[in-house]
């Protein structure tokens, strides 16, 4: 559910576009194939590779992090022979939550010219010196460096990919095309190092990878979304989201719950609830976010609930100076697990 970062860039590109691009529609019936679906799907309007997680230093300090790469196919004339035509635009965001402060940085570039690109056939996306790729032994690896921090992390899968929705077709609204192709890889084992300032520290931890690609993501009456991905200590995992309606209420909701034995329950809109418990108001943007929430799911006759508590409240990413949107993306704790919570559309409605 990471598309919030791309909105400003897409709007700017669309203004100059000479004609609409016929993007492929997302439909039920997909069969995910690996390693091919770890790689890029360049015909679709947009896609993203997104890793979030918790890290622990040798001194026992807890840190949160995210690394996100996007690729978007701007509208335009596919027959334009110029090598300068913007056939793909890539951008990325990385953040580190530490000591009550959020450090973050961005990258953006047109695809090609040796500056940026996303490989088809397997996972490998890069913008200049930032990179996220899958190496031959099956691990994922990222290297990013921004103002004040850097991440050098390896992610080793301990579970197979988790298709979201109906085998990877994940509905986001009442119309069949308001959807994405979507899978997750929970419980990635993390090792590597973090640099803060000039100090480099070894870290270990656990992470979550999301992969989505789509051409038509949100219903016109959608305001934004709440999303969470949670790794539990017993090996189970939960992804849950709700698309909020303009003026209040819910357009759509869903997710999946994988038990520790590997069995999966796909969650329908009526199976998922988000209940705000405490809010935080940003002095920088004026947006008010429900940073503490109770997430509830129905699994058969059983109702399961978790209270999500942020590592700290001030995890808003204000990227307006880079032409990108404002949203809240934070590390959260819950009973028996940890993960991330994303809150979009709280300063203004998203347009996608």
C-alpha positions as CSV (number, residue, x, y, z in Angstrom):
1,X,0.0,0.0,0.0
2,X,3.0,2.3,-0.5
3,X,1.7,4.4,-3.4
4,X,1.5,7.7,-1.4
5,X,5.1,8.7,-2.4
6,X,4.5,8.7,-6.1
7,X,1.5,11.0,-6.3
8,X,3.3,14.3,-6.7
9,X,5.6,12.9,-9.4
10,X,2.7,11.4,-11.3
11,X,0.7,14.6,-11.3
12,X,3.7,16.6,-12.6
13,X,4.4,14.0,-15.4
14,X,0.7,13.8,-16.4
15,X,0.5,17.6,-17.0
16,X,3.0,17.3,-19.9
17,X,1.7,14.0,-21.3
18,X,0.4,14.2,-24.9
19,X,-2.0,11.3,-24.7
20,X,-3.4,8.6,-22.3
21,X,-1.4,5.4,-22.1
22,X,-3.3,2.1,-22.3
23,X,-2.2,0.4,-19.1
24,X,-3.0,-3.2,-18.5
25,X,-5.9,-3.8,-16.1
26,X,-5.6,-5.8,-12.9
27,X,-7.9,-8.8,-13.0
28,X,-8.5,-11.9,-10.9
29,X,-6.9,-15.2,-11.9
30,X,-3.2,-14.2,-11.6
31,X,-0.7,-17.0,-11.0
32,X,2.4,-15.6,-9.3
33,X,5.7,-17.0,-10.6
34,X,9.0,-16.6,-8.9
35,X,11.6,-15.3,-9.3
36,X,10.0,-13.5,-12.2
37,X,7.5,-11.6,-10.1
38,X,10.2,-10.3,-7.8
39,X,11.3,-8.3,-10.8
40,X,9.7,-5.3,-12.6
41,X,6.4,-5.2,-14.5
42,X,7.0,-2.2,-16.7
43,X,3.7,-2.2,-18.6
44,X,1.7,-1.3,-15.5
45,X,1.2,2.2,-14.4
46,X,3.1,1.8,-11.2
47,X,4.7,-0.7,-8.8
48,X,6.8,-0.7,-5.6
49,X,9.3,-2.8,-3.6
50,X,8.9,-1.9,0.1
51,X,10.8,-3.2,3.1
52,X,10.0,-2.2,6.7
53,X,11.3,-3.7,9.9
54,X,12.8,-3.4,13.4
55,X,16.5,-3.5,14.1
56,X,18.5,-3.9,17.3
57,X,22.0,-2.6,18.0
58,X,24.7,-4.4,20.0
59,X,23.7,-2.2,23.0
60,X,20.1,-3.2,22.8
61,X,18.6,-0.1,21.2
62,X,15.5,-0.6,19.0
63,X,15.4,1.1,15.6
64,X,12.8,1.2,12.9
65,X,13.5,1.4,9.2
66,X,11.9,1.5,5.8
67,X,13.3,1.3,2.3
68,X,10.9,1.9,-0.7
69,X,11.5,1.9,-4.4
70,X,8.9,2.9,-6.9
71,X,8.7,2.6,-10.7
72,X,6.0,4.3,-12.7
73,X,5.2,4.3,-16.4
74,X,4.2,7.9,-17.2
75,X,1.5,8.5,-19.8
76,X,2.8,9.4,-23.2
77,X,3.5,8.4,-26.8
78,X,4.9,4.8,-26.7
79,X,6.1,5.3,-30.3
80,X,8.4,8.3,-29.5
81,X,11.8,7.1,-30.7
82,X,13.8,9.6,-28.6
83,X,16.0,8.0,-26.0
84,X,15.2,11.0,-23.8
85,X,11.5,10.1,-23.7
86,X,10.5,9.3,-20.1
87,X,9.3,5.7,-20.4
88,X,9.9,4.9,-16.8
89,X,10.4,7.1,-13.8
90,X,11.9,5.7,-10.5
91,X,12.0,7.2,-7.1
92,X,12.8,5.9,-3.6
93,X,12.5,6.8,0.0
94,X,14.4,5.5,3.0
95,X,13.9,6.3,6.7
96,X,15.3,5.4,10.1
97,X,13.4,5.8,13.4
98,X,15.8,6.3,16.3
99,X,15.9,8.1,19.6
100,X,12.5,9.8,19.0
101,X,13.6,11.3,15.7
102,X,12.9,10.3,12.1
103,X,15.8,10.6,9.6
104,X,14.8,10.2,5.9
105,X,16.0,10.8,2.4
106,X,14.8,10.5,-1.2
107,X,16.1,9.7,-4.7
108,X,14.5,10.1,-8.1
109,X,15.6,9.7,-11.7
110,X,14.4,8.8,-15.2
111,X,15.0,5.2,-16.1
112,X,18.0,4.5,-18.3
113,X,21.3,6.4,-18.9
114,X,22.9,4.2,-16.2
115,X,21.2,6.3,-13.5
116,X,18.2,4.2,-12.6
117,X,16.4,1.0,-13.6
118,X,14.4,-2.0,-12.5
119,X,15.3,-5.4,-13.8
120,X,12.7,-7.8,-15.2
121,X,12.9,-11.5,-14.3
122,X,14.2,-11.0,-10.7
123,X,14.4,-8.4,-8.0
124,X,16.9,-5.6,-8.7
125,X,16.0,-1.9,-8.6
126,X,18.5,1.0,-8.3
127,X,18.7,4.8,-8.4
128,X,22.3,5.9,-8.7
129,X,23.9,4.6,-5.4
130,X,20.7,3.3,-3.9
131,X,19.8,-0.3,-4.6
132,X,17.6,-3.1,-3.5
133,X,18.2,-6.5,-5.1
134,X,17.8,-10.2,-4.7
135,X,21.2,-12.0,-4.7
136,X,21.7,-15.6,-6.0
137,X,21.3,-17.3,-2.7
138,X,17.8,-15.9,-2.3
139,X,18.6,-13.1,0.2
140,X,17.5,-9.5,-0.5
141,X,20.1,-6.8,0.0
142,X,19.8,-3.0,0.2
143,X,22.4,-0.2,0.3
144,X,21.2,3.4,0.8
145,X,22.9,6.5,2.1
146,X,21.2,9.8,3.0
147,X,21.9,12.9,5.0
148,X,22.7,11.7,8.5
149,X,22.3,8.0,8.1
150,X,23.0,5.0,5.9
151,X,21.7,1.4,5.8
152,X,23.6,-1.7,4.6
153,X,21.2,-4.6,5.3
154,X,20.7,-8.2,4.2
155,X,17.2,-9.9,4.4
156,X,17.1,-13.7,4.5
157,X,13.6,-15.2,3.9
158,X,12.5,-17.7,6.5
159,X,9.0,-18.2,5.0
160,X,7.7,-18.4,1.4
161,X,6.0,-15.5,-0.3
162,X,2.5,-14.8,0.9
163,X,0.1,-14.0,-1.9
164,X,-2.4,-11.3,-0.9
165,X,-6.1,-11.5,-1.7
166,X,-7.1,-14.2,-4.2
167,X,-3.8,-15.7,-5.0
168,X,-2.2,-12.3,-5.5
169,X,-5.1,-10.3,-6.8
170,X,-5.9,-7.8,-4.0
171,X,-9.1,-5.9,-4.2
172,X,-9.0,-2.2,-3.1
173,X,-12.5,-1.0,-4.0
174,X,-16.0,-2.0,-5.1
175,X,-15.0,-2.2,-8.8
176,X,-13.0,-5.2,-10.0
177,X,-10.3,-3.1,-11.6
178,X,-9.7,-1.1,-8.3
179,X,-7.0,-3.6,-7.3
180,X,-3.4,-4.5,-7.3
181,X,-1.3,-7.6,-7.8
182,X,0.3,-8.0,-4.4
183,X,2.4,-10.4,-2.3
184,X,4.4,-10.1,0.9
185,X,7.4,-11.9,2.4
186,X,7.0,-11.7,6.2
187,X,9.7,-12.7,8.8
188,X,12.8,-11.7,6.9
189,X,15.8,-12.2,9.1
190,X,18.0,-9.0,9.0
191,X,21.7,-8.5,9.5
192,X,24.0,-5.7,8.5
193,X,24.9,-2.2,9.7
194,X,23.5,1.2,10.3
195,X,25.4,4.5,10.2
196,X,24.2,7.5,12.2
197,X,26.4,10.5,11.6
198,X,29.9,9.0,11.6
199,X,29.1,6.1,13.9
200,X,28.6,2.7,12.2
201,X,26.9,-0.1,14.3
202,X,26.1,-3.7,13.5
203,X,22.4,-4.6,13.7
204,X,20.2,-7.6,13.6
205,X,16.4,-7.7,13.3
206,X,13.3,-8.8,11.5
207,X,11.6,-7.2,8.4
208,X,8.7,-7.4,6.0
209,X,8.8,-7.1,2.2
210,X,5.8,-5.9,0.2
211,X,5.5,-6.1,-3.6
212,X,2.6,-4.5,-5.5
213,X,1.9,-3.4,-9.1
214,X,-1.2,-1.9,-10.4
215,X,-2.8,0.5,-13.0
216,X,-5.9,1.7,-11.1
217,X,-5.5,1.7,-7.4
218,X,-8.1,3.8,-5.5
219,X,-11.8,4.4,-5.9
220,X,-12.7,8.1,-6.7
221,X,-14.3,8.5,-3.3
222,X,-11.3,7.3,-1.3
223,X,-9.6,9.7,1.1
224,X,-6.5,7.5,1.9
225,X,-5.7,4.3,3.8
226,X,-4.5,2.7,7.0
227,X,-2.2,-0.3,6.6
228,X,-0.3,-2.6,8.9
229,X,2.1,-5.5,8.4
230,X,2.9,-7.4,11.6
231,X,5.4,-10.2,12.4
232,X,4.5,-12.2,15.5
233,X,6.9,-13.9,17.8
234,X,5.3,-17.4,17.1
235,X,6.0,-17.1,13.4
236,X,2.5,-16.0,12.3
237,X,1.9,-12.8,10.3
238,X,-0.9,-10.3,9.6
239,X,-1.4,-7.8,6.9
240,X,-4.6,-5.7,7.2
241,X,-5.8,-2.5,5.6
242,X,-8.8,-0.2,5.2
243,X,-9.4,2.3,2.4
244,X,-11.1,5.3,4.1
245,X,-14.0,7.2,2.5
246,X,-14.0,10.9,2.0
247,X,-16.3,12.3,4.7
248,X,-15.9,9.2,6.9
249,X,-16.4,5.5,6.8
250,X,-14.7,2.7,4.8
251,X,-14.6,2.1,1.1
252,X,-12.9,-1.3,1.3
253,X,-10.9,-3.4,3.7
254,X,-9.0,-6.6,3.6
255,X,-5.8,-8.5,4.4
256,X,-4.5,-11.9,5.3
257,X,-3.5,-13.8,8.5
258,X,-0.9,-16.6,8.2
259,X,-0.8,-18.9,11.2
260,X,2.4,-20.4,12.5
261,X,1.6,-23.7,10.8
262,X,1.5,-21.9,7.4
263,X,-2.2,-22.0,6.8
264,X,-3.7,-18.7,5.6
265,X,-7.1,-16.9,6.1
266,X,-7.9,-14.3,3.5
267,X,-9.8,-11.4,5.1
268,X,-12.9,-9.8,3.5
269,X,-14.0,-6.2,4.2
270,X,-16.4,-7.3,7.0
271,X,-13.5,-9.2,8.7
272,X,-11.2,-6.2,9.4
273,X,-11.6,-3.2,11.8
274,X,-9.3,-0.3,12.7
275,X,-10.3,1.6,15.9
276,X,-8.3,4.7,16.7
277,X,-7.2,4.9,20.4
278,X,-4.9,7.9,20.5
279,X,-3.8,10.6,18.0
280,X,-0.8,12.8,17.4
281,X,-0.9,16.2,15.6
282,X,2.0,17.3,13.5
283,X,3.2,20.8,14.2
284,X,4.8,20.9,10.7
285,X,1.8,20.0,8.6
286,X,-1.2,20.3,10.9
287,X,-2.3,16.7,10.1
288,X,-3.7,14.6,13.0
289,X,-2.9,10.9,12.8
290,X,-4.4,7.9,14.8
291,X,-1.0,6.6,15.7
292,X,-2.3,4.2,18.4
293,X,-5.0,1.9,17.0
294,X,-6.7,-1.4,17.7
295,X,-6.7,-3.7,14.7
296,X,-9.3,-6.5,14.8
297,X,-9.9,-9.4,12.4
298,X,-12.4,-12.2,12.2
299,X,-11.0,-15.7,11.6
300,X,-14.0,-18.1,11.4
301,X,-16.0,-17.6,14.6
302,X,-13.0,-16.1,16.4
303,X,-12.3,-12.4,16.8
304,X,-8.7,-11.4,17.3
305,X,-7.5,-7.9,18.3
306,X,-4.1,-6.2,18.7
307,X,-3.3,-2.8,20.1
308,X,-0.6,-1.1,17.9
309,X,1.6,1.3,19.8
310,X,4.2,3.5,18.0
311,X,7.9,3.4,18.8
312,X,7.4,7.1,19.1
313,X,4.6,9.4,17.8
314,X,6.6,11.7,15.5
315,X,7.1,9.4,12.5
316,X,5.5,11.6,9.9
317,X,7.4,11.8,6.6
318,X,7.1,15.4,5.3
319,X,8.6,15.3,1.8
320,X,7.0,18.4,0.4
321,X,10.3,20.0,-0.4
322,X,10.9,17.1,-2.8
323,X,7.5,17.5,-4.4
324,X,6.2,14.4,-2.6
325,X,3.2,13.9,-0.3
326,X,2.9,13.9,3.5
327,X,2.2,10.7,5.3
328,X,2.9,8.8,8.5
329,X,4.9,5.6,8.4
330,X,6.0,4.2,11.7
331,X,7.4,1.3,13.6
332,X,4.8,-0.1,16.0
333,X,4.7,-2.7,18.8
334,X,1.9,-5.0,19.7
335,X,1.3,-7.9,22.0
336,X,3.5,-10.7,20.8
337,X,4.8,-8.9,17.8
338,X,6.1,-5.9,15.9
339,X,5.6,-4.3,12.6
340,X,4.8,-1.1,10.8
341,X,1.7,1.1,10.4
342,X,1.1,3.4,7.4
343,X,-1.4,6.3,7.5
344,X,-2.1,8.3,4.3
345,X,-4.6,11.0,3.3
346,X,-4.7,12.7,6.7
347,X,-3.4,16.0,5.5
348,X,-5.5,15.9,2.3
349,X,-7.2,13.3,0.1
350,X,-4.9,11.2,-2.1
351,X,-5.4,11.3,-5.9
352,X,-4.3,8.3,-7.9
